[in-house]
């Protein structure tokens, strides 16, 4: 999918169909806006470089 822009509106529509979710028109724009925010946050997370020697923790302990 490299080189293609992720269409959040299309994603929301397809997931609603897949989940058999009756997404009313008055809520769709808000759902798309929230997924745009999620996309921006996810981009920040995945664009952060990690050193190769970093290992995942088996248990999260704050």
Secondary structure, 3 states (H helix, E strand, C coil): CCCCCCCHHHHHHHHHHHCCCCCCHHHHHHHHHHHHHHHHHHHHHHCCCCCCCCCCCCCCCC
